[in-house]
Every structure is written in C-alpha cells, then in structure tokens.
Amino acid sequence: MNVYRFEVTTADQKVIPAVIVASTDEKAFSLVEVELEKYYLKLPDIENITLFEKKKLRNGGGFVVPYETNSRR
C-alpha cells in the first residue's frame, strides 16, 4: 500500500489537498474523485488532479500539507 498526496485544482483556481491510501496509482486517482464526491454536496468543476508525493505506507511516516495551498507553485 502507498500513501499519495494530491492537489486538486478547480475551475475557479482553488486548490484542494487530498491524501489517499491505495495499492496502485490508478486506484489512487480514482479514489481522489470518490473522496471529493463524499466531501462536497455539489462537486466543484475539477480542472486538474496533480500527484505531488507517493510514499510506501509504513509505521511512522507522513506528509506536510502547506496551509497556503491556494497559491500555485
């Protein structure tokens, strides 16, 4: 299993961070969309889903999610 850190860019240029646990890259991208559908009552228009980090799932790991994620890199 792997832990993935994504940034989802909406049509109005908002950036939504997402952290997903999945066994494959394809499953991770699919789960991003599933989790967004669960979180939002009305799904925002998604412009882009970007994978920023991928790590093996093990004891004692994590990601730093920047507070100012709305600024584009």
N, CA, C and O atoms as a Tinker XYZ file with bonds, in Angstrom:
   292  protein
     1  N      0.842000   -1.184000    0.000000    73     2
     2  CA     0.000000    0.000000    0.000000    64     1     3
     3  C      0.883000    1.242000    0.000000    63     2     4     5
     4  O      1.995000    1.247000    0.530000    81     3
     5  N      0.349000    2.287000   -0.611000    73     3     6
     6  CA     1.060000    3.558000   -0.701000    64     5     7
     7  C      0.178000    4.693000   -0.199000    63     6     8     9
     8  O     -1.050000    4.605000   -0.217000    81     7
     9  N      0.833000    5.763000    0.251000    73     7    10
    10  CA     0.145000    6.992000    0.641000    64     9    11
    11  C      0.455000    8.024000   -0.431000    63    10    12    13
    12  O      1.617000    8.244000   -0.772000    81    11
    13  N     -0.587000    8.659000   -0.963000    73    11    14
    14  CA    -0.448000    9.627000   -2.049000    64    13    15
    15  C     -0.917000   10.995000   -1.574000    63    14    16    17
    16  O     -1.919000   11.107000   -0.867000    81    15
    17  N     -0.177000   12.043000   -1.970000    73    15    18
    18  CA    -0.617000   13.419000   -1.691000    64    17    19
    19  C     -0.925000   14.089000   -3.019000    63    18    20    21
    20  O     -0.053000   14.232000   -3.876000    81    19
    21  N     -2.173000   14.495000   -3.177000    73    19    22
    22  CA    -2.644000   15.145000   -4.394000    64    21    23
    23  C     -3.012000   16.593000   -4.119000    63    22    24    25
    24  O     -3.313000   16.970000   -2.987000    81    23
    25  N     -2.983000   17.396000   -5.175000    73    23    26
    26  CA    -3.601000   18.716000   -5.154000    64    25    27
    27  C     -4.593000   18.758000   -6.304000    63    26    28    29
    28  O     -4.241000   18.512000   -7.458000    81    27
    29  N     -5.840000   19.073000   -5.970000    73    27    30
    30  CA    -6.915000   19.139000   -6.950000    64    29    31
    31  C     -7.187000   20.612000   -7.235000    63    30    32    33
    32  O     -7.503000   21.376000   -6.323000    81    31
    33  N     -7.065000   21.010000   -8.498000    73    31    34
    34  CA    -7.327000   22.392000   -8.897000    64    33    35
    35  C     -8.715000   22.467000   -9.509000    63    34    36    37
    36  O     -9.054000   21.710000  -10.418000    81    35
    37  N     -9.517000   23.400000   -8.989000    73    35    38
    38  CA   -10.869000   23.575000   -9.504000    64    37    39
    39  C    -10.873000   24.600000  -10.633000    63    38    40    41
    40  O     -9.872000   25.274000  -10.877000    81    39
    41  N    -11.994000   24.708000  -11.308000    73    39    42
    42  CA   -12.121000   25.647000  -12.428000    64    41    43
    43  C    -11.927000   27.092000  -11.986000    63    42    44    45
    44  O    -11.473000   27.925000  -12.771000    81    43
    45  N    -12.271000   27.398000  -10.725000    73    43    46
    46  CA   -12.064000   28.766000  -10.224000    64    45    47
    47  C    -10.701000   28.927000   -9.538000    63    46    48    49
    48  O    -10.497000   29.859000   -8.761000    81    47
    49  N     -9.775000   28.011000   -9.833000    73    47    50
    50  CA    -8.373000   28.049000   -9.404000    64    49    51
    51  C     -8.159000   27.849000   -7.905000    63    50    52    53
    52  O     -7.108000   28.227000   -7.386000    81    51
    53  N     -9.116000   27.271000   -7.203000    73    51    54
    54  CA    -8.895000   26.879000   -5.815000    64    53    55
    55  C     -8.155000   25.549000   -5.811000    63    54    56    57
    56  O     -8.368000   24.707000   -6.683000    81    55
    57  N     -7.284000   25.367000   -4.823000    73    55    58
    58  CA    -6.519000   24.129000   -4.711000    64    57    59
    59  C     -6.994000   23.377000   -3.471000    63    58    60    61
    60  O     -7.021000   23.924000   -2.369000    81    59
    61  N     -7.367000   22.116000   -3.670000    73    59    62
    62  CA    -7.864000   21.269000   -2.594000    64    61    63
    63  C     -6.837000   20.167000   -2.354000    63    62    64    65
    64  O     -6.581000   19.371000   -3.257000    81    63
    65  N     -6.238000   20.097000   -1.157000    73    63    66
    66  CA    -5.313000   18.998000   -0.881000    64    65    67
    67  C     -6.090000   17.714000   -0.606000    63    66    68    69
    68  O     -7.177000   17.751000   -0.030000    81    67
    69  N     -5.528000   16.580000   -1.021000    73    67    70
    70  CA    -6.149000   15.283000   -0.761000    64    69    71
    71  C     -5.049000   14.268000   -0.471000    63    70    72    73
    72  O     -4.035000   14.225000   -1.167000    81    71
    73  N     -5.255000   13.452000    0.560000    73    71    74
    74  CA    -4.325000   12.380000    0.912000    64    73    75
    75  C     -5.090000   11.072000    0.781000    63    74    76    77
    76  O     -6.163000   10.909000    1.362000    81    75
    77  N     -4.532000   10.144000    0.015000    73    75    78
    78  CA    -5.205000    8.891000   -0.322000    64    77    79
    79  C     -4.284000    7.714000   -0.012000    63    78    80    81
    80  O     -3.072000    7.805000   -0.208000    81    79
    81  N     -4.854000    6.613000    0.469000    73    79    82
    82  CA    -4.124000    5.357000    0.644000    64    81    83
    83  C     -4.686000    4.373000   -0.370000    63    82    84    85
    84  O     -5.892000    4.130000   -0.412000    81    83
    85  N     -3.791000    3.802000   -1.197000    73    83    86
    86  CA    -4.237000    2.870000   -2.238000    64    85    87
    87  C     -3.100000    1.921000   -2.603000    63    86    88    89
    88  O     -1.939000    2.165000   -2.275000    81    87
    89  N     -3.455000    0.837000   -3.285000    73    87    90
    90  CA    -2.455000   -0.155000   -3.677000    64    89    91
    91  C     -1.803000    0.160000   -5.018000    63    90    92    93
    92  O     -0.682000   -0.281000   -5.273000    81    91
    93  N     -2.489000    0.922000   -5.888000    73    91    94
    94  CA    -1.926000    1.270000   -7.199000    64    93    95
    95  C     -2.177000    2.742000   -7.502000    63    94    96    97
    96  O     -3.041000    3.377000   -6.899000    81    95
    97  N     -1.404000    3.271000   -8.450000    73    95    98
    98  CA    -1.580000    4.665000   -8.861000    64    97    99
    99  C     -2.968000    4.896000   -9.450000    63    98   100   101
   100  O     -3.608000    5.910000   -9.172000    81    99
   101  N     -3.427000    3.954000  -10.262000    73    99   102
   102  CA    -4.734000    4.089000  -10.903000    64   101   103
   103  C     -5.852000    4.146000   -9.860000    63   102   104   105
   104  O     -6.778000    4.950000   -9.966000    81   103
   105  N     -5.747000    3.282000   -8.859000    73   103   106
   106  CA    -6.751000    3.255000   -7.793000    64   105   107
   107  C     -6.717000    4.559000   -6.994000    63   106   108   109
   108  O     -7.760000    5.062000   -6.577000    81   107
   109  N     -5.516000    5.105000   -6.784000    73   107   110
   110  CA    -5.379000    6.357000   -6.028000    64   109   111
   111  C     -6.079000    7.506000   -6.743000    63   110   112   113
   112  O     -6.814000    8.270000   -6.118000    81   111
   113  N     -5.854000    7.636000   -8.056000    73   111   114
   114  CA    -6.513000    8.710000   -8.814000    64   113   115
   115  C     -8.031000    8.540000   -8.782000    63   114   116   117
   116  O     -8.766000    9.522000   -8.677000    81   115
   117  N     -8.490000    7.309000   -8.872000    73   115   118
   118  CA    -9.926000    7.040000   -8.816000    64   117   119
   119  C    -10.499000    7.415000   -7.443000    63   118   120   121
   120  O    -11.592000    7.973000   -7.350000    81   119
   121  N     -9.754000    7.103000   -6.390000    73   119   122
   122  CA   -10.224000    7.395000   -5.038000    64   121   123
   123  C    -10.255000    8.889000   -4.737000    63   122   124   125
   124  O    -11.058000    9.329000   -3.913000    81   123
   125  N     -9.403000    9.676000   -5.382000    73   123   126
   126  CA    -9.467000   11.132000   -5.203000    64   125   127
   127  C    -10.855000   11.622000   -5.591000    63   126   128   129
   128  O    -11.478000   12.386000   -4.853000    81   127
   129  N    -11.333000   11.188000   -6.736000    73   127   130
   130  CA   -12.651000   11.607000   -7.202000    64   129   131
   131  C    -13.758000   11.105000   -6.274000    63   130   132   133
   132  O    -14.715000   11.828000   -5.998000    81   131
   133  N    -13.626000    9.875000   -5.798000    73   131   134
   134  CA   -14.621000    9.312000   -4.879000    64   133   135
   135  C    -14.679000   10.128000   -3.591000    63   134   136   137
   136  O    -15.764000   10.451000   -3.109000    81   135
   137  N    -13.519000   10.460000   -3.036000    73   135   138
   138  CA   -13.485000   11.215000   -1.778000    64   137   139
   139  C    -14.011000   12.635000   -1.956000    63   138   140   141
   140  O    -14.663000   13.168000   -1.058000    81   139
   141  N    -13.739000   13.253000   -3.100000    73   139   142
   142  CA   -14.289000   14.584000   -3.368000    64   141   143
   143  C    -15.813000   14.536000   -3.429000    63   142   144   145
   144  O    -16.487000   15.427000   -2.912000    81   143
   145  N    -16.357000   13.493000   -4.061000    73   143   146
   146  CA   -17.809000   13.340000   -4.144000    64   145   147
   147  C    -18.429000   13.158000   -2.762000    63   146   148   149
   148  O    -19.541000   13.625000   -2.515000    81   147
   149  N    -17.719000   12.484000   -1.862000    73   147   150
   150  CA   -18.222000   12.290000   -0.500000    64   149   151
   151  C    -18.167000   13.587000    0.307000    63   150   152   153
   152  O    -19.042000   13.840000    1.135000    81   151
   153  N    -17.149000   14.405000    0.069000    73   151   154
   154  CA   -16.916000   15.599000    0.880000    64   153   155
   155  C    -17.831000   16.760000    0.502000    63   154   156   157
   156  O    -18.332000   17.467000    1.376000    81   155
   157  N    -18.048000   16.958000   -0.795000    73   155   158
   158  CA   -18.819000   18.109000   -1.270000    64   157   159
   159  C    -20.252000   17.716000   -1.588000    63   158   160   161
   160  O    -20.499000   16.668000   -2.185000    81   159
   161  N    -21.202000   18.566000   -1.187000    73   159   162
   162  CA   -22.595000   18.345000   -1.568000    64   161   163
   163  C    -22.756000   18.516000   -3.070000    63   162   164   165
   164  O    -23.443000   17.732000   -3.725000    81   163
   165  N    -22.113000   19.553000   -3.613000    73   163   166
   166  CA   -22.081000   19.779000   -5.060000    64   165   167
   167  C    -20.614000   19.749000   -5.472000    63   166   168   169
   168  O    -19.830000   20.610000   -5.074000    81   167
   169  N    -20.257000   18.763000   -6.262000    73   167   170
   170  CA   -18.868000   18.582000   -6.681000    64   169   171
   171  C    -18.396000   19.782000   -7.493000    63   170   172   173
   172  O    -19.046000   20.152000   -8.471000    81   171
   173  N    -17.271000   20.404000   -7.107000    73   171   174
   174  CA   -16.765000   21.533000   -7.900000    64   173   175
   175  C    -16.260000   21.052000   -9.256000    63   174   176   177
   176  O    -15.925000   19.878000   -9.420000    81   175
   177  N    -16.206000   21.961000  -10.224000    73   175   178
   178  CA   -15.649000   21.623000  -11.531000    64   177   179
   179  C    -14.146000   21.430000  -11.373000    63   178   180   181
   180  O    -13.430000   22.362000  -11.008000    81   179
   181  N    -13.676000   20.227000  -11.647000    73   179   182
   182  CA   -12.265000   19.893000  -11.467000    64   181   183
   183  C    -11.513000   20.157000  -12.761000    63   182   184   185
   184  O    -11.864000   19.636000  -13.820000    81   183
   185  N    -10.479000   20.972000  -12.658000    73   183   186
   186  CA    -9.641000   21.280000  -13.813000    64   185   187
   187  C     -8.457000   20.323000  -13.912000    63   186   188   189
   188  O     -8.075000   19.909000  -15.007000    81   187
   189  N     -7.870000   19.967000  -12.743000    73   187   190
   190  CA    -6.651000   19.178000  -12.761000    64   189   191
   191  C     -6.486000   18.435000  -11.437000    63   190   192   193
   192  O     -6.803000   18.968000  -10.374000    81   191
   193  N     -5.986000   17.198000  -11.510000    73   191   194
   194  CA    -5.601000   16.439000  -10.322000    64   193   195
   195  C     -4.115000   16.136000  -10.468000    63   194   196   197
   196  O     -3.701000   15.450000  -11.403000    81   195
   197  N     -3.311000   16.658000   -9.528000    73   195   198
   198  CA    -1.860000   16.524000   -9.613000    64   197   199
   199  C     -1.342000   15.692000   -8.450000    63   198   200   201
   200  O     -1.654000   15.968000   -7.291000    81   199
   201  N     -0.545000   14.669000   -8.764000    73   199   202
   202  CA     0.115000   13.862000   -7.744000    64   201   203
   203  C      1.411000   14.558000   -7.354000    63   202   204   205
   204  O      2.268000   14.794000   -8.206000    81   203
   205  N      1.563000   14.891000   -6.059000    73   203   206
   206  CA     2.768000   15.570000   -5.593000    64   205   207
   207  C      3.722000   14.637000   -4.877000    63   206   208   209
   208  O      4.937000   14.798000   -4.999000    81   207
   209  N      3.211000   13.658000   -4.128000    73   207   210
   210  CA     4.082000   12.741000   -3.401000    64   209   211
   211  C      3.453000   11.363000   -3.341000    63   210   212   213
   212  O      2.233000   11.202000   -3.325000    81   211
   213  N      4.346000   10.366000   -3.310000    73   211   214
   214  CA     3.922000    8.980000   -3.151000    64   213   215
   215  C      4.936000    8.321000   -2.224000    63   214   216   217
   216  O      6.141000    8.380000   -2.467000    81   215
   217  N      4.437000    7.689000   -1.152000    73   215   218
   218  CA     5.320000    7.019000   -0.197000    64   217   219
   219  C      4.744000    5.656000    0.149000    63   218   220   221
   220  O      3.528000    5.464000    0.150000    81   219
   221  N      5.628000    4.715000    0.441000    73   219   222
   222  CA     5.190000    3.415000    0.937000    64   221   223
   223  C      4.567000    3.614000    2.315000    63   222   224   225
   224  O      5.080000    4.373000    3.137000    81   223
   225  N      3.472000    2.933000    2.552000    73   223   226
   226  CA     2.797000    3.015000    3.842000    64   225   227
   227  C      3.557000    2.148000    4.836000    63   226   228   229
   228  O      3.709000    0.942000    4.641000    81   227
   229  N      4.034000    2.782000    5.907000    73   227   230
   230  CA     4.737000    2.050000    6.957000    64   229   231
   231  C      4.556000    2.790000    8.271000    63   230   232   233
   232  O      4.000000    3.887000    8.306000    81   231
   233  N      5.017000    2.197000    9.320000    73   231   234
   234  CA     4.877000    2.796000   10.645000    64   233   235
   235  C      5.769000    4.028000   10.763000    63   234   236   237
   236  O      6.984000    3.937000   10.585000    81   235
   237  N      5.172000    5.175000   11.060000    73   235   238
   238  CA     5.942000    6.388000   11.303000    64   237   239
   239  C      6.261000    7.216000   10.080000    63   238   240   241
   240  O      7.428000    7.537000    9.859000    81   239
   241  N      5.288000    7.574000    9.286000    73   239   242
   242  CA     5.513000    8.433000    8.119000    64   241   243
   243  C      4.388000    9.433000    7.982000    63   242   244   245
   244  O      3.361000    9.323000    8.651000    81   243
   245  N      4.584000   10.413000    7.111000    73   243   246
   246  CA     3.516000   11.382000    6.906000    64   245   247
   247  C      3.862000   12.398000    5.847000    63   246   248   249
   248  O      4.900000   12.298000    5.193000    81   247
   249  N      2.993000   13.378000    5.678000    73   247   250
   250  CA     3.150000   14.455000    4.714000    64   249   251
   251  C      2.956000   15.786000    5.417000    63   250   252   253
   252  O      2.250000   15.875000    6.422000    81   251
   253  N      3.579000   16.804000    4.886000    73   251   254
   254  CA     3.300000   18.171000    5.301000    64   253   255
   255  C      2.401000   18.762000    4.229000    63   254   256   257
   256  O      2.767000   18.784000    3.054000    81   255
   257  N      1.226000   19.242000    4.624000    73   255   258
   258  CA     0.303000   19.877000    3.693000    64   257   259
   259  C      0.366000   21.377000    3.968000    63   258   260   261
   260  O     -0.089000   21.826000    5.019000    81   259
   261  N      0.924000   22.162000    3.038000    73   259   262
   262  CA     1.069000   23.605000    3.267000    64   261   263
   263  C     -0.281000   24.275000    3.507000    63   262   264   265
   264  O     -1.277000   23.924000    2.876000    81   263
   265  N     -0.304000   25.236000    4.420000    73   263   266
   266  CA    -1.533000   25.961000    4.725000    64   265   267
   267  C     -1.972000   26.804000    3.543000    63   266   268   269
   268  O     -3.166000   26.881000    3.254000    81   267
   269  N     -1.031000   27.439000    2.853000    73   267   270
   270  CA    -1.349000   28.303000    1.719000    64   269   271
   271  C     -1.340000   27.500000    0.425000    63   270   272   273
   272  O     -0.533000   27.761000   -0.468000    81   271
   273  N     -2.236000   26.525000    0.324000    73   271   274
   274  CA    -2.283000   25.685000   -0.865000    64   273   275
   275  C     -2.949000   26.369000   -2.043000    63   274   276   277
   276  O     -2.889000   25.855000   -3.160000    81   275
   277  N     -3.590000   27.529000   -1.823000    73   275   278
   278  CA    -4.247000   28.220000   -2.929000    64   277   279
   279  C     -3.274000   28.986000   -3.812000    63   278   280   281
   280  O     -3.676000   29.504000   -4.855000    81   279
   281  N     -2.015000   29.071000   -3.426000    73   279   282
   282  CA    -1.032000   29.711000   -4.301000    64   281   283
   283  C     -0.416000   28.648000   -5.194000    63   282   284   285
   284  O      0.009000   27.599000   -4.712000    81   283
   285  N     -0.368000   28.909000   -6.471000    73   283   286
   286  CA     0.157000   27.939000   -7.436000    64   285   287
   287  C      1.668000   27.906000   -7.342000    63   286   288   289
   288  O      2.302000   28.936000   -7.112000    81   287
   289  N      2.244000   26.739000   -7.515000    73   287   290
   290  CA     3.699000   26.581000   -7.465000    64   289   291
   291  C      4.339000   27.025000   -8.727000    63   290   292
   292  O      5.562000   26.959000   -8.855000    81   291
